């Protein structure tokens, strides 16, 4: 979007507007963010804070890289990647869940089980304490978690 605007720009190329458009086009062209850490780094670079930090701390700012990697691990973007299959114990726990589940209704024990299994299999944790028992946002998350775990269950039983 910005790259196209930059190519079709008719004004003075020395103007502030053109320079900002050029910055935006450069950010747009860069690779997609893998997670929250990459997004924060892009914002800091775009606002000029990153350049100030590099001036003070030097080009190779190890704490910045560690923070970016840690935040990417905490909140990655995109589809979760399955890290492993169910263990035999987890498989039997999930079979009990399947036998007792109701459509779009979860008990507190089932929610705890689902998030524990999801964290183990996909290496992605949800903060259960911040979940609301009566809102659609939590229900949508639980639907997605259940759908992902169903896929793992089906693959586990087919192998």
Secondary structure as the mmCIF struct_conf table of DSSP 4:
data_model
#
loop_
_struct_conf.conf_type_id
_struct_conf.id
_struct_conf.beg_label_comp_id
_struct_conf.beg_label_asym_id
_struct_conf.beg_label_seq_id
_struct_conf.end_label_comp_id
_struct_conf.end_label_asym_id
_struct_conf.end_label_seq_id
HELX_RH_AL_P HELX_RH_AL_P1 UNK A 2 UNK A 7
TURN_TY1_P TURN_TY1_P1 UNK A 8 UNK A 8
BEND BEND1 UNK A 11 UNK A 11
TURN_TY1_P TURN_TY1_P2 UNK A 13 UNK A 14
BEND BEND2 UNK A 15 UNK A 15
HELX_RH_AL_P HELX_RH_AL_P2 UNK A 16 UNK A 29
BEND BEND3 UNK A 30 UNK A 30
HELX_LH_PP_P HELX_LH_PP_P1 UNK A 31 UNK A 33
BEND BEND4 UNK A 34 UNK A 34
STRN STRN1 UNK A 35 UNK A 35
HELX_RH_AL_P HELX_RH_AL_P3 UNK A 36 UNK A 47
TURN_TY1_P TURN_TY1_P3 UNK A 48 UNK A 48
HELX_RH_AL_P HELX_RH_AL_P4 UNK A 49 UNK A 57
BEND BEND5 UNK A 59 UNK A 59
HELX_RH_AL_P HELX_RH_AL_P5 UNK A 62 UNK A 74
BEND BEND6 UNK A 75 UNK A 75
STRN STRN2 UNK A 76 UNK A 76
BEND BEND7 UNK A 78 UNK A 79
HELX_LH_PP_P HELX_LH_PP_P2 UNK A 80 UNK A 82
HELX_LH_PP_P HELX_LH_PP_P3 UNK A 85 UNK A 87
HELX_RH_AL_P HELX_RH_AL_P6 UNK A 88 UNK A 100
STRN STRN3 UNK A 102 UNK A 102
TURN_TY1_P TURN_TY1_P4 UNK A 103 UNK A 104
STRN STRN4 UNK A 105 UNK A 105
HELX_RH_AL_P HELX_RH_AL_P7 UNK A 108 UNK A 122
BEND BEND8 UNK A 123 UNK A 123
HELX_RH_3T_P HELX_RH_3T_P1 UNK A 128 UNK A 130
TURN_TY1_P TURN_TY1_P5 UNK A 133 UNK A 134
BEND BEND9 UNK A 135 UNK A 135
HELX_RH_AL_P HELX_RH_AL_P8 UNK A 136 UNK A 158
#
